[in-house]
Amino acid sequence: MNRLDRLRSKLAEYKLESILVSKPENRFYLSGFDGSSGFLFINRGRNILATDSRYLEQAKEQAPDYEIYRITGKINKWLPDLARETGISSLVFEAGGITLGEYEEIKSVLEDEGLKFIPGNEMVESLRLYKEADEIKNIEEAVKISDAAFDYIMDRIDVGMTEEDVAWEIEAYMRRHGSQPLPFYVIVASGPNSAKAHARPTRRRIKAGEPIMIDFGAKINGYNSDLSRTICLGNPDDDFIRIYNTVLKAQREAMENITAGINGGQADAIAREVIVSRGYGDAFAHSLGHGLGLEPHESPRLGPGSEDKLENGMVFTIEPGIYITGWGGIRIEDTVIMEYGKIRVLSKAIKSKY
């Protein structure tokens, strides 16, 4: 079934009549429309893309399977008219796609029309969990760009460069080689800064013998990659070698032993056990991984307590890390896909050996 058919089947399963899609990634997934303003209205018989005058021509080109409905003003002004025109009695909305203020305004005007406004949770996201062939191809192309960017920066990074200089070199390379605007800011964190899992690059100059954590991704046709490597320029000390090899072993154990059918909590435990056994359990402060696709972070979640089942067709990251305040941190991350019950690693960027 195509995406709209699958969504309609899900609506029917929950005995729901219609849905209003407002989240940009879901809107793009279902229609191909990537304008910054618009809503999809989908019921059993109609597909409507509601947008303002700035995007009418774009909507016609990108979403040929949709009726284009011109809107003006706030949503609480035009949505009741659309609801009346389509003859619905209830409407599901994406709870994470509108603000509380918008919800209260819309709910009030729809109830005046005798319509139910029902919150929904990740109805479209549950379809996006399973990547189709064209989605996998886009992710693989994004991975190729980020792999090449890492090779590029490894030939240029040197002691004395600032974190910001390195980050800009990576970003510029990816943009020159076909990436859309990057899914998240490039992380380059050296020395003590690398103890911050999501550090922003600074004017700090890189020194020899310290950890340098680099994390970035590319984007192709809306689909993202995610890659982390930690390197050392010069001679690493015993702490670096011990921690690096612990993280690397944790990642390898996870890649070899995560199989289809286990949940995200079980997957996380495979890597975490390695890190705990070597005395760094408290220093692995984040989850093992996350889903990847139209968003740089989406379902499934691979982390403690996660019940998300890992199944064929899912793309996610595996990224154990150890972070020690005052010293630094090490993270190694790859983009992977579950196929035939096992993990296939998409990232090819070299991992240093220490």
C-alpha positions as a Python dict, from the first residue, in 0.01 Angstrom:
ca = {
    (1, 'M'): (0, 0, 0),
    (2, 'N'): (114, 357, -54),
    (3, 'R'): (161, 594, 237),
    (4, 'L'): (-186, 747, 221),
    (5, 'D'): (-349, 405, 208),
    (6, 'R'): (-148, 295, 511),
    (7, 'L'): (-251, 607, 700),
    (8, 'R'): (-616, 552, 613),
    (9, 'S'): (-591, 193, 733),
    (10, 'K'): (-454, 319, 1063),
    (11, 'L'): (-737, 572, 1093),
    (12, 'A'): (-989, 295, 1028),
    (13, 'E'): (-815, 69, 1282),
    (14, 'Y'): (-873, 330, 1552),
    (15, 'K'): (-1219, 421, 1418),
    (16, 'L'): (-1107, 775, 1337),
    (17, 'E'): (-1261, 983, 1063),
    (18, 'S'): (-998, 1236, 955),
    (19, 'I'): (-659, 1378, 1046),
    (20, 'L'): (-492, 1718, 1031),
    (21, 'V'): (-117, 1684, 966),
    (22, 'S'): (88, 1987, 1069),
    (23, 'K'): (437, 1855, 1145),
    (24, 'P'): (665, 1950, 851),
    (25, 'E'): (837, 1611, 827),
    (26, 'N'): (503, 1427, 823),
    (27, 'R'): (360, 1668, 571),
    (28, 'F'): (658, 1606, 341),
    (29, 'Y'): (642, 1229, 394),
    (30, 'L'): (278, 1209, 290),
    (31, 'S'): (269, 1469, 13),
    (32, 'G'): (618, 1566, -106),
    (33, 'F'): (543, 1931, -24),
    (34, 'D'): (835, 2095, 157),
    (35, 'G'): (709, 2451, 193),
    (36, 'S'): (745, 2604, 537),
    (37, 'S'): (372, 2664, 584),
    (38, 'G'): (84, 2426, 531),
    (39, 'F'): (-143, 2153, 662),
    (40, 'L'): (-266, 1823, 524),
    (41, 'F'): (-630, 1733, 574),
    (42, 'I'): (-694, 1365, 504),
    (43, 'N'): (-1013, 1166, 544),
    (44, 'R'): (-1152, 852, 383),
    (45, 'G'): (-1213, 1016, 48),
    (46, 'R'): (-1011, 1336, 14),
    (47, 'N'): (-652, 1459, 32),
    (48, 'I'): (-629, 1833, 85),
    (49, 'L'): (-317, 2046, 120),
    (50, 'A'): (-403, 2378, 283),
    (51, 'T'): (-146, 2654, 239),
    (52, 'D'): (-124, 3027, 186),
    (53, 'S'): (-72, 3222, -134),
    (54, 'R'): (308, 3209, -114),
    (55, 'Y'): (314, 2833, -173),
    (56, 'L'): (21, 2762, -405),
    (57, 'E'): (230, 2700, -717),
    (58, 'Q'): (486, 2497, -526),
    (59, 'A'): (210, 2288, -369),
    (60, 'K'): (57, 2211, -710),
    (61, 'E'): (395, 2095, -841),
    (62, 'Q'): (507, 1893, -541),
    (63, 'A'): (177, 1740, -430),
    (64, 'P'): (-18, 1642, -745),
    (65, 'D'): (-230, 1390, -552),
    (66, 'Y'): (-375, 1664, -332),
    (67, 'E'): (-646, 1924, -371),
    (68, 'I'): (-491, 2264, -296),
    (69, 'Y'): (-690, 2474, -52),
    (70, 'R'): (-590, 2840, -14),
    (71, 'I'): (-586, 2969, 342),
    (72, 'T'): (-558, 3314, 497),
    (73, 'G'): (-523, 3416, 859),
    (74, 'K'): (-495, 3195, 1166),
    (75, 'I'): (-595, 2830, 1160),
    (76, 'N'): (-892, 2886, 1389),
    (77, 'K'): (-1037, 3116, 1118),
    (78, 'W'): (-1023, 2880, 817),
    (79, 'L'): (-1031, 2530, 969),
    (80, 'P'): (-1402, 2542, 1065),
    (81, 'D'): (-1489, 2630, 704),
    (82, 'L'): (-1286, 2336, 575),
    (83, 'A'): (-1446, 2103, 829),
    (84, 'R'): (-1794, 2212, 725),
    (85, 'E'): (-1710, 2172, 356),
    (86, 'T'): (-1586, 1815, 404),
    (87, 'G'): (-1877, 1716, 628),
    (88, 'I'): (-1670, 1561, 908),
    (89, 'S'): (-1780, 1525, 1268),
    (90, 'S'): (-1437, 1474, 1428),
    (91, 'L'): (-1075, 1558, 1351),
    (92, 'V'): (-752, 1408, 1486),
    (93, 'F'): (-458, 1646, 1518),
    (94, 'E'): (-87, 1594, 1586),
    (95, 'A'): (-42, 1679, 1951),
    (96, 'G'): (321, 1776, 1895),
    (97, 'G'): (246, 1985, 1587),
    (98, 'I'): (55, 2280, 1732),
    (99, 'T'): (98, 2502, 2035),
    (100, 'L'): (-125, 2488, 2341),
    (101, 'G'): (-263, 2830, 2250),
    (102, 'E'): (-354, 2713, 1898),
    (103, 'Y'): (-513, 2399, 2040),
    (104, 'E'): (-736, 2594, 2277),
    (105, 'E'): (-845, 2836, 2003),
    (106, 'I'): (-914, 2560, 1748),
    (107, 'K'): (-1091, 2337, 1998),
    (108, 'S'): (-1321, 2620, 2096),
    (109, 'V'): (-1427, 2711, 1741),
    (110, 'L'): (-1469, 2347, 1633),
    (111, 'E'): (-1679, 2262, 1935),
    (112, 'D'): (-1902, 2555, 1844),
    (113, 'E'): (-1954, 2369, 1514),
    (114, 'G'): (-2031, 2046, 1699),
    (115, 'L'): (-1700, 1885, 1597),
    (116, 'K'): (-1464, 1682, 1815),
    (117, 'F'): (-1095, 1782, 1810),
    (118, 'I'): (-899, 1473, 1914),
    (119, 'P'): (-526, 1463, 2003),
    (120, 'G'): (-326, 1195, 1825),
    (121, 'N'): (20, 1067, 1903),
    (122, 'E'): (276, 972, 1637),
    (123, 'M'): (25, 825, 1395),
    (124, 'V'): (232, 923, 1091),
    (125, 'E'): (562, 864, 1272),
    (126, 'S'): (464, 501, 1322),
    (127, 'L'): (454, 466, 942),
    (128, 'R'): (788, 642, 904),
    (129, 'L'): (958, 382, 1127),
    (130, 'Y'): (992, 146, 832),
    (131, 'K'): (1206, 293, 555),
    (132, 'E'): (1117, 228, 191),
    (133, 'A'): (1374, 172, -84),
    (134, 'D'): (1385, 537, -193),
    (135, 'E'): (1426, 653, 167),
    (136, 'I'): (1714, 412, 225),
    (137, 'K'): (1880, 534, -94),
    (138, 'N'): (1858, 896, 24),
    (139, 'I'): (2002, 807, 365),
    (140, 'E'): (2284, 612, 201),
    (141, 'E'): (2367, 912, -16),
    (142, 'A'): (2373, 1137, 291),
    (143, 'V'): (2599, 883, 465),
    (144, 'K'): (2840, 889, 171),
    (145, 'I'): (2872, 1266, 198),
    (146, 'S'): (2939, 1258, 573),
    (147, 'D'): (3190, 974, 530),
    (148, 'A'): (3373, 1175, 263),
    (149, 'A'): (3366, 1485, 483),
    (150, 'F'): (3538, 1296, 761),
    (151, 'D'): (3809, 1174, 523),
    (152, 'Y'): (3848, 1531, 402),
    (153, 'I'): (3890, 1682, 748),
    (154, 'M'): (4133, 1411, 858),
    (155, 'D'): (4370, 1535, 586),
    (156, 'R'): (4344, 1894, 712),
    (157, 'I'): (4288, 1902, 1086),
    (158, 'D'): (4597, 2003, 1280),
    (159, 'V'): (4714, 2121, 1619),
    (160, 'G'): (4644, 2492, 1659),
    (161, 'M'): (4323, 2501, 1456),
    (162, 'T'): (4017, 2618, 1646),
    (163, 'E'): (3711, 2401, 1694),
    (164, 'E'): (3511, 2652, 1489),
    (165, 'D'): (3763, 2634, 1203),
    (166, 'V'): (3731, 2255, 1185),
    (167, 'A'): (3351, 2268, 1207),
    (168, 'W'): (3331, 2518, 922),
    (169, 'E'): (3561, 2310, 701),
    (170, 'I'): (3332, 2009, 752),
    (171, 'E'): (3012, 2204, 688),
    (172, 'A'): (3149, 2378, 380),
    (173, 'Y'): (3268, 2047, 234),
    (174, 'M'): (2928, 1883, 275),
    (175, 'R'): (2741, 2177, 128),
    (176, 'R'): (2978, 2190, -169),
    (177, 'H'): (2924, 1819, -227),
    (178, 'G'): (2546, 1818, -240),
    (179, 'S'): (2411, 1825, 114),
    (180, 'Q'): (2106, 2035, 188),
    (181, 'P'): (2129, 2259, 498),
    (182, 'L'): (2270, 2035, 770),
    (183, 'P'): (2034, 1853, 1007),
    (184, 'F'): (2216, 1988, 1315),
    (185, 'Y'): (2517, 2206, 1392),
    (186, 'V'): (2855, 2038, 1350),
    (187, 'I'): (3006, 1937, 1685),
    (188, 'V'): (3381, 1973, 1720),
    (189, 'A'): (3484, 1950, 2085),
    (190, 'S'): (3844, 1923, 2201),
    (191, 'G'): (4001, 1849, 2534),
    (192, 'P'): (3772, 1918, 2832),
    (193, 'N'): (3501, 2049, 2596),
    (194, 'S'): (3452, 1695, 2465),
    (195, 'A'): (3306, 1597, 2802),
    (196, 'K'): (2993, 1782, 2686),
    (197, 'A'): (2800, 1537, 2469),
    (198, 'H'): (2639, 1817, 2265),
    (199, 'A'): (2914, 2078, 2283),
    (200, 'R'): (2911, 2367, 2040),
    (201, 'P'): (3241, 2451, 1870),
    (202, 'T'): (3437, 2740, 2022),
    (203, 'R'): (3748, 2942, 1947),
    (204, 'R'): (3950, 2700, 2161),
    (205, 'R'): (4263, 2582, 1981),
    (206, 'I'): (4320, 2209, 1948),
    (207, 'K'): (4616, 2064, 2136),
    (208, 'A'): (4819, 1748, 2081),
    (209, 'G'): (4739, 1440, 2286),
    (210, 'E'): (4379, 1528, 2377),
    (211, 'P'): (4045, 1384, 2264),
    (212, 'I'): (3875, 1560, 1974),
    (213, 'M'): (3511, 1456, 1934),
    (214, 'I'): (3350, 1530, 1596),
    (215, 'D'): (2978, 1473, 1528),
    (216, 'F'): (2790, 1579, 1215),
    (217, 'G'): (2544, 1474, 949),
    (218, 'A'): (2445, 1548, 590),
    (219, 'K'): (2099, 1575, 434),
    (220, 'I'): (1979, 1450, 94),
    (221, 'N'): (1619, 1504, -24),
    (222, 'G'): (1519, 1562, 336),
    (223, 'Y'): (1688, 1248, 475),
    (224, 'N'): (1974, 1262, 724),
    (225, 'S'): (2292, 1085, 821),
    (226, 'D'): (2468, 1099, 1159),
    (227, 'L'): (2834, 1023, 1226),
    (228, 'S'): (3065, 1063, 1525),
    (229, 'R'): (3434, 995, 1550),
    (230, 'T'): (3685, 1078, 1824),
    (231, 'I'): (4048, 1128, 1731),
    (232, 'C'): (4374, 1234, 1891),
    (233, 'L'): (4648, 1434, 1721),
    (234, 'G'): (4987, 1331, 1848),
    (235, 'N'): (5044, 1063, 2110),
    (236, 'P'): (4737, 966, 2317),
    (237, 'D'): (4785, 895, 2686),
    (238, 'D'): (4686, 574, 2864),
    (239, 'D'): (4348, 718, 2967),
    (240, 'F'): (4258, 799, 2607),
    (241, 'I'): (4360, 455, 2483),
    (242, 'R'): (4169, 274, 2758),
    (243, 'I'): (3850, 479, 2722),
    (244, 'Y'): (3858, 479, 2343),
    (245, 'N'): (3891, 102, 2323),
    (246, 'T'): (3614, 58, 2579),
    (247, 'V'): (3376, 267, 2367),
    (248, 'L'): (3483, 88, 2050),
    (249, 'K'): (3427, -254, 2207),
    (250, 'A'): (3084, -148, 2335),
    (251, 'Q'): (2983, -39, 1987),
    (252, 'R'): (3112, -356, 1824),
    (253, 'E'): (2930, -576, 2078),
    (254, 'A'): (2609, -387, 2004),
    (255, 'M'): (2648, -414, 1628),
    (256, 'E'): (2716, -786, 1644),
    (257, 'N'): (2441, -877, 1889),
    (258, 'I'): (2147, -646, 1821),
    (259, 'T'): (1890, -848, 1624),
    (260, 'A'): (1540, -792, 1497),
    (261, 'G'): (1277, -839, 1765),
    (262, 'I'): (1463, -707, 2067),
    (263, 'N'): (1361, -372, 2212),
    (264, 'G'): (1560, -53, 2252),
    (265, 'G'): (1626, -116, 2619),
    (266, 'Q'): (1776, -457, 2548),
    (267, 'A'): (1991, -313, 2269),
    (268, 'D'): (2122, -40, 2499),
    (269, 'A'): (2207, -296, 2766),
    (270, 'I'): (2440, -486, 2530),
    (271, 'A'): (2673, -187, 2494),
    (272, 'R'): (2619, -52, 2845),
    (273, 'E'): (2730, -380, 3002),
    (274, 'V'): (3073, -341, 2840),
    (275, 'I'): (3113, 14, 2969),
    (276, 'V'): (2988, -74, 3318),
    (277, 'S'): (3220, -375, 3339),
    (278, 'R'): (3519, -148, 3284),
    (279, 'G'): (3414, 98, 3553),
    (280, 'Y'): (3269, 378, 3340),
    (281, 'G'): (2898, 313, 3381),
    (282, 'D'): (2823, 652, 3537),
    (283, 'A'): (3005, 824, 3250),
    (284, 'F'): (2775, 684, 2978),
    (285, 'A'): (2504, 942, 3030),
    (286, 'H'): (2291, 911, 2716),
    (287, 'S'): (2108, 643, 2522),
    (288, 'L'): (2284, 407, 2284),
    (289, 'G'): (2107, 540, 1978),
    (290, 'H'): (1807, 687, 1803),
    (291, 'G'): (1610, 652, 1485),
    (292, 'L'): (1715, 847, 1180),
    (293, 'G'): (1528, 959, 870),
    (294, 'L'): (1348, 1283, 793),
    (295, 'E'): (1446, 1394, 1144),
    (296, 'P'): (1795, 1361, 1289),
    (297, 'H'): (1635, 1217, 1603),
    (298, 'E'): (1321, 1006, 1567),
    (299, 'S'): (1188, 667, 1672),
    (300, 'P'): (1297, 406, 1763),
    (301, 'R'): (1486, 498, 2080),
    (302, 'L'): (1767, 269, 2191),
    (303, 'G'): (1801, 349, 2558),
    (304, 'P'): (1730, 228, 2911),
    (305, 'G'): (1365, 135, 2953),
    (306, 'S'): (1277, 173, 2584),
    (307, 'E'): (1010, -73, 2470),
    (308, 'D'): (1052, 27, 2104),
    (309, 'K'): (1090, -295, 1908),
    (310, 'L'): (1372, -302, 1653),
    (311, 'E'): (1255, -451, 1325),
    (312, 'N'): (1365, -489, 965),
    (313, 'G'): (1355, -166, 769),
    (314, 'M'): (1442, 58, 1063),
    (315, 'V'): (1738, 296, 1040),
    (316, 'F'): (1905, 411, 1361),
    (317, 'T'): (2238, 504, 1518),
    (318, 'I'): (2466, 316, 1753),
    (319, 'E'): (2669, 567, 1953),
    (320, 'P'): (2810, 468, 2292),
    (321, 'G'): (3013, 732, 2471),
    (322, 'I'): (3210, 803, 2788),
    (323, 'Y'): (3239, 1159, 2923),
    (324, 'I'): (3462, 1263, 3213),
    (325, 'T'): (3442, 1619, 3346),
    (326, 'G'): (3773, 1800, 3329),
    (327, 'W'): (3932, 1543, 3098),
    (328, 'G'): (3706, 1500, 2799),
    (329, 'G'): (3487, 1250, 2620),
    (330, 'I'): (3485, 985, 2352),
    (331, 'R'): (3191, 890, 2130),
    (332, 'I'): (3186, 662, 1827),
    (333, 'E'): (2867, 667, 1618),
    (334, 'D'): (2750, 500, 1301),
    (335, 'T'): (2428, 496, 1103),
    (336, 'V'): (2291, 142, 1062),
    (337, 'I'): (1989, -36, 917),
    (338, 'M'): (1817, -353, 1033),
    (339, 'E'): (1798, -602, 744),
    (340, 'Y'): (1723, -974, 747),
    (341, 'G'): (1726, -969, 1125),
    (342, 'K'): (2076, -823, 1155),
    (343, 'I'): (2244, -486, 1148),
    (344, 'R'): (2405, -355, 831),
    (345, 'V'): (2641, -64, 896),
    (346, 'L'): (2595, 219, 648),
    (347, 'S'): (2878, 447, 767),
    (348, 'K'): (3219, 368, 625),
    (349, 'A'): (3434, 647, 774),
    (350, 'I'): (3753, 502, 918),
    (351, 'K'): (3779, 443, 1292),
    (352, 'S'): (4117, 515, 1440),
    (353, 'K'): (4306, 238, 1620),
    (354, 'Y'): (4489, 314, 1942),
}
